[in-house]
Amino acid sequence: MGLLVESVSTPNELTTSGTSGESPYTRDTISCEGEEHEITEKAEASHPKKERNAKTNKSGRRGRRGTRNEATEGEQGNSQDRPKAPRLPKRQCALLLGFCGSGYSGMQIQPDHNRTIEGVLFQAMVRAGAVSQDNADNPVKIGLARAARTDAGVHAAGNLVSLKMITTIPGVPDIAARINEELPPEIRLWGYTRVQNSFNARLVCDSRKYTYFFPSYLLIPPKPNSGLERTLRQYVTGTSLESLPPRVDTALTPGLFWEQCSSLTKAEELIQKRAWRVGSGHIESLRAISRKFEGTHNFHNFTVARDFGDRSNQRHMKKIEIAEPAVYGGTEWISVLFHGQSFMLHQRKMMAAMVLTCRTATPEHVIDEMYGPRVVFIPKMPSLGLLLEEPIFESYNTRMTIINEKLQPSDPNYRPPISFDNYRDVINAFKQKYIYDNMREVEDQSGLFDSWIRGVDSYAGNDLLYLNPKGTIPPAAIIKKGVRRENPFREKKKFDVTSLFKDDDAAQSVDDDDDDDGVPIKKENIVDTEG
């Protein structure tokens, strides 16, 4: 995760409502505007040859290729006397929404019809009348774009999509409320704002804020004589793994926690972990490590399918804030707020590097090593703890403030600033009910975070050897393209899940599946996975 160094310029001219802006979707949306259809008809009338050669229906308009079969067109021609719905004007708008991502395949609408936040939102808008039937078959026609993309299962207290929508419908006093009637309760439209016709949510967004929540017991040092602890101790001492003596407390893994858990079952051990409380030294260590991420860096090791020399790896992190721990239901939680210009695919790797560096007492300068050309493996933290707080549009708001100085709010050219502050109370209530309570319930019932850290501790390969007292990356931990690793770390798909399974068979199926990070991703598709 991190921020784009390159800035994207956005048109700042104010266009009047009803005209089409210069968005990347202009060609598609223009063909759906009533005014443009009239222009087409006039143009055809002035060119008889073109009109004779054009395939037209009985209304005189040229039929669209590949969208209807001839039988359907014939039926429509015979029913030309049937009354048609009035053509209502569309306006470029920014929709502010929040959602619980459990059970959804991420934010972005997908052509394979997977259940996504945008897909459900789009269909709700069609049913509510905010999107006309002419445009109901393709969201590209209304210029749909999002400020931030979220992975499968990830939640958002605030996100924003831009599109052309019908804002005034006869008999509908509140279009936002009407859309919410068609949405499931885990997806809420907070409201919408009229924006410039050239507005594109992804391009205009200055930065994004994410929060990651995790139980503080993840900071307990690796379990004595576990695969990870023995591998790291072997590297430090230079002693072969087979001849290592039983572990005793060392500077590598300080503390007496594990001495109290030596004879406990797995379930009893988890109870003790949840009762454990982090010390001030751990929080200060976390904060020192987090400062290594701030600024502009090459984040190629914190994503996938990116070579070191790829310019898009250069991202800028504005600020990382680690709050004081808080106890909920007997478990202590830590929240980390990331404020960055943009984030790369699998930003959870950044969070994992922070936690693993802290719990193994690895010097924080190992993070600097990861920005270098050597490729290393960093696991992903569970999706359960990740929350998109909101996108920021500071530059756009500043520009609109200047333009609005000469206008009244009733002026058709007036564009209000984009802000989630007006909805803060309802957003906080939604976060508590649909996000925080869900997050804690999943952890309480499944021990998902404990399962993740147990998987890390059981690993006995070389991929994590950079977690050493020197904070350097040894040759054995470097991944070389085309060279097969002897014992690679394998991630599980169950850590991408953010809801409880309905039955044991479904849970076992996901538990047995490896993550598919090894599957190559086309570079041209990477941009759609980031935000």
C-alpha positions in Angstrom: 0.0 0.0 0.0 1.2 3.5 -0.4 0.5 6.5 -2.6 0.9 7.4 -6.2 3.7 9.9 -6.7 2.3 11.0 -10.0 -0.6 13.4 -9.7 -3.5 13.3 -12.1 -4.8 16.5 -13.4 -8.6 16.9 -13.5 -10.6 19.4 -15.6 -11.7 22.3 -13.4 -14.1 24.0 -15.8 -17.6 24.2 -14.5 -20.2 22.9 -17.0 -23.9 23.5 -16.8 -26.2 20.7 -15.8 -27.7 18.8 -18.7 -24.5 18.9 -20.8 -22.1 16.0 -21.1 -18.7 16.3 -19.4 -15.4 15.0 -20.7 -15.4 11.7 -18.8 -13.8 8.5 -20.0 -17.3 7.2 -20.6 -18.5 10.1 -22.8 -18.9 8.0 -26.0 -21.1 5.5 -24.3 -23.2 8.0 -22.3 -23.7 10.4 -25.3 -25.5 7.7 -27.2 -28.0 7.4 -24.5 -28.9 11.1 -24.1 -32.2 12.2 -25.7 -30.7 15.4 -27.1 -28.0 13.4 -28.9 -30.6 11.0 -30.4 -32.4 14.0 -31.9 -29.1 15.3 -33.4 -28.6 11.9 -35.0 -32.0 11.9 -36.6 -31.5 15.4 -38.0 -28.1 14.4 -39.4 -29.5 11.3 -41.1 -32.4 13.4 -42.6 -29.9 15.7 -44.2 -28.0 12.8 -45.8 -30.5 10.7 -47.8 -27.9 8.1 -48.9 -26.8 7.4 -45.4 -30.4 7.2 -44.3 -31.2 4.6 -47.1 -28.1 2.5 -46.2 -28.7 2.7 -42.4 -30.7 -0.1 -40.8 -33.6 1.6 -39.2 -36.7 0.6 -37.2 -40.2 2.0 -37.8 -39.5 5.0 -35.6 -36.8 6.1 -38.0 -33.9 5.5 -35.6 -31.0 3.3 -36.4 -31.1 0.0 -34.6 -28.3 -0.9 -32.3 -26.2 -3.9 -33.4 -26.0 -7.0 -31.4 -28.4 -5.9 -28.6 -31.7 -7.3 -29.9 -32.7 -10.1 -32.2 -34.9 -9.4 -35.2 -38.0 -11.0 -33.6 -37.7 -8.7 -30.7 -37.3 -5.7 -32.9 -40.3 -6.7 -34.9 -42.4 -7.0 -31.7 -41.3 -3.6 -30.7 -42.1 -2.1 -34.1 -45.7 -3.5 -33.8 -46.1 -1.9 -30.4 -44.9 1.6 -31.4 -48.3 3.0 -30.3 -47.6 1.7 -26.8 -46.9 4.6 -24.4 -43.2 5.0 -23.5 -41.8 6.1 -20.2 -40.8 9.8 -20.2 -37.1 10.4 -20.8 -35.8 12.0 -17.6 -32.6 14.1 -17.4 -29.5 12.6 -15.9 -27.0 14.5 -13.7 -23.4 13.8 -12.8 -23.5 12.8 -9.1 -21.2 11.5 -6.3 -22.9 8.8 -4.3 -21.7 8.4 -0.7 -22.2 4.9 0.7 -21.1 2.4 3.3 -21.3 -1.4 3.4 -20.5 -4.5 5.3 -18.5 -6.6 2.7 -19.2 -10.0 4.2 -20.6 -12.3 1.5 -19.6 -10.0 -1.4 -16.9 -10.5 -4.0 -15.5 -7.0 -3.4 -16.6 -3.5 -4.4 -16.1 -3.4 -8.2 -18.9 -4.7 -10.5 -17.7 -7.8 -12.4 -18.7 -9.2 -15.8 -19.0 -12.8 -14.4 -22.0 -11.7 -12.3 -20.3 -12.4 -8.9 -22.2 -10.7 -6.1 -20.5 -7.3 -5.7 -21.3 -4.1 -3.9 -21.5 -2.1 -7.1 -23.6 -4.7 -8.8 -26.2 -4.7 -6.1 -26.2 -0.9 -5.9 -26.6 -0.6 -9.7 -29.6 -3.0 -9.8 -31.2 -1.1 -6.9 -30.8 2.1 -8.8 -32.5 0.6 -11.8 -35.4 -0.6 -9.8 -35.7 2.8 -8.1 -35.7 4.6 -11.4 -32.4 6.4 -10.8 -31.0 4.5 -13.9 -33.3 4.3 -16.9 -34.2 1.0 -18.6 -32.2 2.1 -21.6 -29.0 2.0 -19.5 -29.9 -0.9 -17.2 -27.9 -3.4 -19.2 -24.5 -1.8 -18.8 -23.1 0.5 -16.0 -20.5 1.9 -18.4 -23.3 3.9 -20.1 -23.7 6.0 -16.9 -19.9 6.4 -16.4 -19.8 4.3 -13.1 -16.5 4.8 -11.3 -15.4 4.3 -7.7 -13.0 6.2 -5.4 -11.6 3.1 -3.7 -11.8 -0.5 -4.6 -12.1 -3.0 -1.8 -11.3 -6.7 -1.9 -13.8 -9.5 -1.2 -15.2 -9.3 2.3 -13.7 -5.9 3.1 -16.0 -3.4 4.7 -16.4 0.4 4.1 -17.8 3.0 6.4 -17.5 5.5 3.6 -16.9 5.0 -0.1 -17.9 7.1 -3.2 -19.0 6.2 -6.7 -19.6 8.7 -9.5 -22.1 8.3 -12.2 -24.9 10.0 -14.2 -28.2 9.4 -12.5 -31.8 10.5 -12.6 -32.2 12.7 -9.5 -35.8 13.9 -10.1 -38.5 11.4 -10.6 -42.2 12.2 -10.5 -43.8 10.9 -7.3 -40.4 10.2 -5.6 -39.7 13.0 -3.0 -36.3 11.5 -1.9 -34.4 9.5 -4.4 -31.7 8.4 -1.9 -34.3 7.0 0.4 -36.0 5.3 -2.5 -32.7 3.6 -3.5 -32.2 2.5 0.1 -35.5 0.8 0.0 -34.2 -1.4 -2.8 -30.8 -2.1 -1.0 -30.1 -4.8 1.6 -29.5 -3.4 5.1 -25.8 -4.1 4.9 -25.4 -1.6 2.1 -26.5 2.0 2.8 -26.6 5.1 0.6 -25.8 8.0 2.9 -26.6 10.6 0.3 -25.5 12.1 -3.0 -23.9 15.4 -4.2 -24.1 17.1 -7.6 -20.6 17.3 -9.1 -19.0 18.7 -12.2 -19.7 16.8 -15.4 -16.1 15.9 -15.7 -15.9 14.4 -12.2 -14.5 10.8 -12.0 -14.3 9.4 -8.5 -11.0 7.5 -8.9 -9.2 10.3 -10.7 -10.3 13.2 -8.6 -9.8 11.4 -5.2 -6.8 12.8 -3.4 -6.3 10.1 -0.8 -8.0 7.3 1.2 -8.2 6.4 4.8 -8.2 2.7 6.0 -8.3 1.3 9.5 -7.0 -2.1 10.4 -8.2 -3.8 13.7 -6.4 -6.8 15.3 -6.3 -8.5 18.7 -3.3 -7.4 20.7 -2.4 -11.1 21.4 -0.9 -11.2 17.9 2.1 -9.4 19.4 2.9 -12.3 21.8 6.3 -13.7 20.6 6.4 -16.9 18.6 5.5 -20.0 20.5 8.6 -21.8 21.9 9.9 -24.6 19.7 7.4 -23.8 17.0 8.6 -24.1 13.4 9.1 -20.3 13.1 10.8 -19.9 16.5 13.2 -22.8 15.8 14.0 -21.6 12.3 14.8 -18.1 13.5 16.9 -19.4 16.4 18.8 -21.7 14.1 19.6 -18.7 11.8 20.7 -16.6 14.8 22.9 -19.3 16.4 24.1 -21.0 13.3 23.2 -24.3 14.9 21.5 -27.0 12.8 17.8 -27.4 13.4 18.1 -31.0 14.5 20.7 -30.2 17.2 18.9 -27.2 18.7 18.3 -27.5 22.4 14.8 -26.9 23.8 14.1 -23.2 23.8 14.4 -21.0 26.8 13.5 -17.3 27.0 15.9 -15.1 25.0 16.1 -11.6 23.7 14.5 -12.9 20.5 11.3 -13.9 22.3 11.1 -12.2 25.7 8.3 -12.6 28.3 6.9 -15.3 30.5 3.6 -15.8 28.7 4.4 -19.2 27.2 5.7 -20.6 30.5 2.2 -20.2 31.9 0.7 -22.0 28.9 3.0 -25.0 28.6 0.4 -27.6 29.5 -2.8 -26.0 28.1 -5.0 -27.2 25.3 -5.4 -25.1 22.2 -8.8 -23.7 23.4 -7.4 -23.0 26.9 -4.4 -21.3 25.3 -6.6 -19.0 23.3 -8.4 -17.9 26.5 -5.1 -16.9 28.0 -4.1 -15.0 24.8 -7.3 -13.0 25.0 -6.7 -12.2 28.6 -3.2 -11.0 27.8 -2.6 -7.2 27.7 0.0 -5.4 25.6 2.6 -3.3 27.2 3.6 0.3 26.4 6.8 -1.0 24.9 4.9 -2.9 22.2 2.8 0.1 21.3 5.9 2.3 21.0 7.6 -0.4 18.9 4.6 -0.5 16.6 4.7 3.3 16.2 8.4 3.3 15.4 7.8 0.6 12.7 4.8 2.5 11.3 6.9 5.6 10.7 9.1 3.6 8.3 6.1 3.4 6.0 5.4 7.1 5.9 6.6 9.1 2.9 7.2 7.9 -0.6 8.6 4.4 -1.1 8.8 1.5 -3.6 6.2 -0.9 -2.3 6.9 -3.7 -4.8 7.2 -6.3 -1.9 3.9 -5.3 -0.5 1.8 -6.3 -3.4 1.8 -8.9 -6.2 2.7 -9.0 -9.9 4.9 -5.9 -9.7 8.6 -5.8 -10.7 11.0 -3.5 -8.7 11.4 -1.2 -11.7 7.7 -0.6 -12.2 7.1 3.2 -11.6 3.6 2.5 -10.2 5.3 0.9 -7.1 6.1 4.4 -5.9 3.4 5.4 -3.5 3.2 8.0 -0.8 1.9 7.4 2.7 0.7 10.5 4.4 0.2 9.4 8.0 -0.1 6.2 10.1 -1.7 6.5 13.5 -1.8 3.7 16.1 -4.5 4.2 18.8 -4.2 3.1 22.4 -5.5 -0.4 22.9 -9.2 -0.9 23.9 -10.9 -4.0 25.4 -14.1 -5.4 23.9 -15.7 -8.5 25.3 -12.6 -9.6 27.1 -10.3 -9.2 24.1 -7.9 -6.3 23.7 -7.9 -4.7 20.2 -5.5 -2.3 18.5 -6.5 -0.1 15.6 -4.1 1.3 13.0 -5.3 4.2 10.8 -3.6 4.4 7.3 -3.9 7.7 5.4 -2.4 7.3 1.9 -2.9 8.8 -1.5 -3.6 5.3 -3.0 -3.2 1.7 -2.0 -1.9 -1.3 -3.9 -3.4 -4.7 -4.1 -3.1 -6.7 -0.9 -2.3 -3.8 1.4 -2.7 -6.3 4.3 0.9 -7.3 3.6 2.0 -3.9 5.1 0.0 -4.7 8.2 1.6 -8.1 8.5 5.1 -6.8 8.2 4.4 -4.4 11.0 3.0 -7.0 13.4 5.6 -9.7 12.6 8.5 -7.2 13.0 7.2 -6.1 16.4 6.4 -9.6 17.8 9.9 -10.9 16.9 11.8 -7.8 18.1 13.2 -7.3 14.6 14.8 -3.8 14.2 12.4 -1.5 12.3 15.0 -0.8 9.6 14.1 -4.2 8.0 11.2 -2.2 6.4 13.8 -0.1 4.6 15.4 -3.3 3.3 12.0 -4.3 1.8 11.9 -1.2 -0.4 15.1 -2.4 -2.1 15.4 -4.6 -5.3 15.5 -7.9 -3.4 12.1 -9.8 -3.6 10.8 -11.3 -0.3 7.6 -12.9 0.7 5.3 -11.1 3.1 2.1 -12.8 4.2 -1.3 -11.1 4.3 -3.1 -10.4 7.5 -6.8 -11.6 7.6 -9.3 -9.5 5.7 -11.5 -9.4 8.7 -9.7 -6.5 10.3 -9.7 -4.2 7.3 -12.1 -1.2 7.0 -12.2 1.6 4.4 -13.0 4.7 6.4 -13.5 7.2 3.6 -11.9 8.8 0.5 -10.8 12.4 0.6 -11.5 15.0 -2.0 -9.6 18.0 -0.6 -8.4 19.5 -4.0 -11.9 19.2 -5.6 -13.5 20.8 -2.5 -11.0 23.7 -2.6 -11.7 24.3 -6.3 -15.4 24.2 -5.8 -15.2 26.6 -2.8 -13.5 29.2 -5.1 -16.1 28.8 -7.8 -19.0 28.8 -5.4 -18.0 32.2 -3.9 -19.8 33.9 -6.8 -22.8 31.6 -6.6 -25.8 30.9 -4.4 -26.7 27.3 -3.4 -29.8 27.7 -5.6 -27.7 28.4 -8.7 -27.7 25.5 -11.1 -23.9 25.8 -11.4 -23.4 25.5 -7.7 -21.5 22.4 -6.6 -21.4 21.6 -2.9 -18.2 20.1 -1.3 -18.0 16.4 -0.9 -18.0 15.4 2.8 -19.1 12.5 5.0 -19.4 14.7 8.0 -23.2 15.4 7.6 -23.8 11.6 7.9 -21.3 11.0 10.8 -23.8 9.9 13.4 -25.6 7.4 11.1 -22.3 6.1 9.8 -21.0 5.5 13.3 -24.2 3.6 14.2 -23.8 1.5 11.0 -20.2 0.7 11.8 -21.0 -0.5 15.3 -23.9 -2.8 14.1 -22.7 -4.2 10.8 -18.9 -3.9 11.0 -17.5 -3.9 14.6 -20.0 -6.3 16.0 -19.6 -8.6 13.1 -15.8 -8.5 13.3 -15.8 -9.3 17.0 -18.4 -12.1 16.6 -16.3 -13.8 13.9 -13.2 -13.6 16.1 -15.0 -14.7 19.2 -16.6 -17.7 17.6 -13.9 -18.8 15.2 -10.6 -17.5 16.6 -9.7 -16.5 13.1 -6.7 -14.3 14.1 -5.4 -17.0 16.4 -5.6 -19.5 13.5 -3.6 -17.1 11.3 -0.8 -16.5 13.8 -0.6 -20.3 14.6 -0.1 -20.8 10.8 2.7 -18.3 10.8 4.4 -19.9 13.9 4.1 -23.4 12.4 6.1 -22.3 9.3 9.6 -23.8 9.2 10.9 -22.6 5.9 13.2 -19.7 4.9 10.7 -17.2 3.6 10.5 -15.3 6.9 14.2 -15.3 7.8 14.3 -11.5 7.5 12.7 -11.5 11.0 16.1 -11.5 12.7 17.9 -9.4 15.3 20.0 -7.7 12.6 17.0 -6.6 10.5 18.7 -7.7 7.3 17.5 -9.9 4.5 19.6 -13.1 4.2 20.2 -14.7 0.8 18.0 -17.7 1.8 15.0 -15.4 2.2 15.3 -13.8 -1.3 12.9 -15.0 -3.9 14.4 -15.4 -7.4 12.1 -15.4 -10.5 11.9 -18.8 -12.1 13.6 -20.5 -9.1 11.4 -22.9 -7.1 11.5 -22.5 -3.4 12.0 -25.6 -1.3 9.4 -24.9 1.4 7.3 -21.8 0.4 4.9 -20.2 2.8 1.3 -21.2 1.8 -1.6 -18.9 2.6 -5.1 -20.1 3.1 -8.3 -18.6 1.6 -10.1 -18.8 4.9 -8.2 -15.7 6.0 -10.0 -13.8 3.2 -13.4 -14.6 4.8 -15.1 -12.0 7.0 -18.3 -13.9 8.0 -19.1 -17.1 9.8 -19.8 -20.2 7.8 -23.3 -21.7 7.7 -22.1 -25.3 8.0 -19.0 -27.2 8.9 -18.6 -28.6 5.3 -18.3 -25.0 3.9 -15.8 -24.1 6.6 -13.7 -27.2 5.9 -13.7 -26.6 2.2 -12.3 -23.1 2.5 -9.9 -24.2 5.3 -8.3 -26.7 3.0 -7.9 -24.3 0.0 -4.6 -22.5 -0.6 -4.7 -18.8 -1.6 -4.3 -18.2 -5.3 -1.7 -15.5 -5.1 0.6 -17.7 -7.2 -1.7 -17.3 -10.2 -0.3 -14.6 -12.5 -2.2 -11.3 -12.8 -2.2 -9.4 -16.1 -0.6 -6.0 -15.6 -3.4 -4.3 -17.5 -5.8 -5.6 -14.9 -3.8 -4.5 -11.9 -5.1 -0.9 -11.9 -8.6 -2.2 -11.4 -7.6 -3.9 -8.2 -6.2 -0.8 -6.5 -7.6 2.2 -4.9 
